[in-house]
């Protein structure tokens, strides 16, 4: 749910809040679920340990308890946000690890269990571009006939050196192919691409090039996150060894403002920052207070008179 400050800020571009309201006619809240998946970067198929920034939960630190059934997870997740979304609907968000990586039939059962729950109006499936074989895409194609479907692709950056550093283990070309494969299944599938700003040794130009890359690939939505350093990650080791520093608040806002100006008006902005779990967040600590961050971000964009599409 959006605070007053965030609501004000999100009017500057095509926000996910407005996208959902236009599509469903009401407020929609994403609830994080755990399908029990892993990742080819963790099970040894491509690597062990995951991407360098990824926490032990596979970026699903706010997901429901994986030991529960999908239906039970949804009940649990709804209870947590009940006071914030009393009359709204929900998107079932399979968030952590790679949620198309596993037995297609078993995953399909979980997808369908999710969309069968009361007030669930769609499904969002987070995954990697290299985890979309024909079998799982055929299962997802069946979902399109039943509900709203979004596939979120972890991409993070288009810079070759950064791809190697973060241990992404798939190429930019594989991302482009994944977007084409998804759209060949159905143009109705809403493709969201994840980007990270502030990766070590990336310049402002590098970050904006990544934005241009995914826009040119015809992504339908973009999630931008600031790099977070979390306990238990290999990135944390490099940070503690002073191998890099994190972006400061205004530095991040400046790059973000330039990014928003080159994103087309019809591309949905799903996120403009991120909030790593406070109990394992090492840096940047200024991100821990979400309300403060959005107030400061709104003030900064007021000062530069940011309007999407302006010069």
Order of alpha helices (4+ residues) and beta strands (2+ residues): alpha-alpha-beta-alpha-beta-alpha-beta-alpha-beta-alpha-alpha-beta-alpha-beta-beta-alpha-alpha-beta-beta-alpha
